[in-house]
Amino acid sequence: MAKVVGMKGQVIEVEFPTDEMPKLHDVLVLKSDKDVWLEVSESASENSVYCLCLSSTQKIYRGAEVTNTGTSLKIPVGDEVLGRVIDVFGIALDGGKPLSKKKLRPILESNEIFEEVLIPDTILETGIKALDFFSPLPKGGKVGLFGGAGVGKTVLLTEIIHNVVVLNENKSVSVFSGVGERSREGKELLETLEASDVLDQVSLIYGSMGENPAVRFRTATAGAAIAEYFRDEKAKDVLFFIDNAFRFAQAGYELATLMNTIPSEGGYQSTISSEMANLQERLFSTNKGSITSIEAVYVPSDDITDYAVQSIFTHLDASVVLSRDIYQEGRLPAIDLISSTSSTLNIDTAGEEHYKTYILATNLLKKASSLERIVSLVGESELSAEDQTTYRRSKILKNYMTQYFAVAKAQTGKEGVYIPLEVTVKDVKQIIEGKFDGNAPEDFLYIGSLEEVKVVKNTQSKEKPESKGDKKNEENEEKSEDKIEEDESTKDAKNTVENEEKGEDEVEEDGESTVKGEEKKDESTPEQESEKEEPDEESKTEEDATKGEDEVEEDESTKDLQEEKPNEEIPIKKKLKNKRTKKKIKSKEGTDGTEK
């Protein structure tokens, strides 16, 4: 008889006789209490195994006897699970009657027939503009909604359920697997589906964050088993929702830590890639039916390079990245239009018009993104006319992609809108062509289609609008031109004055040289030399008188000139200089004549 020999958290070590060793994933039950289930996870030694406890560990003790059921964990399937909320054991959580469990399916077995696998080649329309245009969902493919805490992953996932399941009744079956998320969100989703009268098409299986890691780890695979049943047995198109795929990887990490396994380089369990692959590879489409997987992925610390997040990326056909910066700007849904991608964005799948418009829109957004830093430093008005147009159209396009959600009506007070993909492509094309360049970007926030916006004529087509910055630049240019003209005029005036002064000095030097020459001629007698050295008093008085008369005449002339032309200072100086030089020459000639 097998018995418990050790316990560490949710990991129980059970010892078996050598000839009774169990198989991997076999379910063991406690002999004293059949409600305590254990699942064989891996070998611990030659005659013991590590088991995951799928229920409470309060009744487990060392030496307790266990019984091997010989089968793996199974879950109820069929029409009876539609419209019900169950857990990984098939126990009803909605308060309804217990399930009959007529049909059971192992949660870890998969009928993979690769010859029947189909590649997604059609788009699943959701009515969400940003999602349908920049990252359309491939029907029968896998889509990941990536984002940090509180950026709108669950709201976006719920809106997709509303638009695809509620608005398209009786076309598909949906399976929702809540892995490690809040029970409140699960209850709100249940109430929304009930109010929409589509609950009978949806099966919900919950393993909330309050459950132990073994239950959370198996909830995702249990949901995949239900989706496989409706695809293979009922030949239906299935929408499989997981909220949250990161919690699946996190639960595996917790269990690996308890089992003392060596972690990988990134800190997670070394088996994270294979565990994620075992889940994702079961979600494919066949000739009978399809499974479209839409998974919300929590990004810890907004680090998209986290190893658990990257382990999911490789299996996806489309990725939708939610940005915290966009969320803080108030543009919802906060989808990063450049980072979000889809394998369906090609001419064969999306169509020529959608594909070409997408390329133009992406180029527009990338070019505007390169202008963001310039605008933050010097302002939008400092851009060239072409760059201003590009930046403005990008803002209009970003605001156009905002949208009210039907599932958020209680919070926003606004009715949700459903916009067909054809209308979205047409509207984006008009924005890129510049038909709404005259409108303010704020006119496009939270609208449906462009029919709600009245076109304003563009005044920027012929002439560039004069902004405040442009007016200031023009005034500064005029001022600088005036200063340059003033500087040039003052320079010319100074040059003329200097030239005149040089001319006066030359005239004075010439006059003095002539006087000296005449004096040299008269140096023959010593009497004349004494007369030169000691001039008569009469000559001195005459010179003083002439100087006084000259000063009076100069003052009178300057007054007359100032009265006639008070603003012309430079011409006055010229006239005064000319008069001064003439009078000096005359006075010198007069004195020379008297001396002679």
CORDA-V345924 format. One record per pair of residues at least 12 apart in sequence whose C-alpha atoms are under 8 Angstrom apart, sorted by the first residue. I is the first residue (numbers start at 1). J is the second residue. Records with the same first field share a line. If there is no record, write none. Layout:
I=J  J
This chain:
1=16  17  65  66  67
2=14  15  16  17  65  66  67
3=15  16  62  63  64  65  66
4=61  62  63  64  65  66
5=62  63
6=62
7=61  62
8=258
9=258
10=52  53  54  57  212  213  214  255  258
11=50  51  52  53  255  258  259
12=50  51  52  53
13=44  48  49  50  51
14=48  49  50  51
15=47  48  49
16=47  48
17=47
18=46  47
21=47  48
22=40  68  70
23=40  70
24=40  41  42
25=39  40  41  71  72  73
26=39  40  68  69  70  71  72  73
27=39  40  68  69  70  71  72  73
28=40  66  67  68  69
29=66  67  68  69
30=60  64  65  66  67
31=64  65  66  67
32=65
35=55
36=53  54  55  56  57  59
37=53  54  55
38=51  52  53  54  55
39=51  52  53  54  72  73
40=52
50=259
52=214
53=214
54=212  214  215
55=212  215
72=106  107  108
73=89  106  107  108
74=89  104  105  106  107
75=88  89  90  101  104  105  106  107  222  225  226
76=90  99  101  102  103  104  105
77=101  103  104  105  226  229
78=103  229  230
80=99
81=99  203
82=199  200  201  202  203  204
83=199  200  201  202  203  204
84=199  200  202  203  204
85=203  204  205  206
86=204  205  206
87=205  206  207  219
88=205  206  207  215  218  219  222
105=225  226
106=225
107=221  222  224  225
108=221  222  225
109=225
110=225  228  282
112=282
116=285  286  287
117=284  285  286  287
118=284  285  286  287
119=140  141  285
120=138  139  140  141  285
121=138  139  344  349
122=138  139  344  349  350
123=136  137  138  139  344  349  350
124=136  137  138  139
125=137  164  420  421
126=160  163  164  418
127=163  417  418  419  420  421
128=403  418  419
129=401  402  403  419  420  421  424
130=333  335  337  401  402
131=320  335
132=421
133=354  358  421  424  425
134=337  338  340  341  342  358
135=318  319  320  340  341  342  345
136=318  342  344  345
137=318  342  344
138=292  317  318  342  343  344
139=290  291  292
140=284  285  290  291  292  293
141=284  285  291  292  293  316  317
142=283  292  293  294  295  315  316  317  318
143=292  293  294  295  316  317  318  319  320
144=294  295  296  297  313  316  318  319  320
145=157  294  295  296  297  319  320  321  322
146=296  297  298  299  319  320  321  322
147=297  298  299  302  321  322  323  324
148=298  299  300  301  302  322  324
149=298  299  300
151=322  323  324  327  334
152=322  333  334
153=296  297  322
154=243  296
155=407  408
156=333
157=241  294  296
158=189  407
159=405  406  407
162=193  406  407
163=418
165=198
166=193  196  197  198
169=198
170=201
171=237
172=201  236  237  238  239
173=201  202  230  236  237  238  239
174=201  202  203  227  238  239  240  241
175=202  203  204  205  223  226  227  238  239  240  241
176=202  203  204  205  223  240  241  242  243
177=204  205  206  207  219  220  223  240  241  242  243
178=204  205  206  207  208  219  220  242  243  244
179=206  207  208  209  216  217  219  220  242  243  244  245  247  248
180=207  208  209  210  211  216  243  244  247  248
181=207  208  209  243  244  247
182=208  209
183=208  209
186=206
192=407
205=219  222  223
206=219
207=219
213=251  252  254  255
214=251  252  255
216=247  248  251
217=248  249  251  252
220=242  248  279
221=279
223=240
224=240  279  282  283
227=239  240  291
228=282  283  291
231=288  289  290  291
232=288  289
235=288  289
236=288  289  290
237=289  290  291  292
238=289  290  291  292
239=291  292  293  294
240=291  292  293  294
241=293  294  295
242=293  294  295  296
243=295  296  297
244=295  296  297  298
245=295  296  297  298
246=297  298  299  308  309
247=298
249=272  275  276  308
250=308
252=269  272
253=268  269  272
256=269
257=269
266=307
268=307  308
272=308  311
273=311
276=311  312
277=315
280=315
297=309
317=342  343
318=340  341  342  343
319=340  341  342
320=335  336  339  340  341
321=335  336  339  340
322=334  335  336
323=335  336
331=399  402  445
332=402  403  404
333=402  403
337=362
338=362  365  366
353=425
354=425
357=425  428  429
360=432
361=428  432
364=390  393  394
365=394
367=390
368=387  390  391  394
371=387  391
381=467  469  470
382=469
385=464
389=437
392=437  441
393=431  432  434  437
395=441
396=431  440  441  442  444
397=428  431
399=441  442  444  445  446
400=444  445  446  447
401=445  446
402=445  446  447
403=416  417  445  446  447  448
404=416  417  446
405=417
417=448
418=448
419=448  449
423=449
424=449
427=449  450
435=455
436=455  456  457  458
437=456  457  458
438=455  456  457  458  459  460
439=455  456  457  458
493=570
497=574
500=574  577
501=577
504=581
507=581
508=581  585
511=585  588
515=592
539=591
543=587  591
546=587
550=583
554=576  579  580
557=576
558=572  576
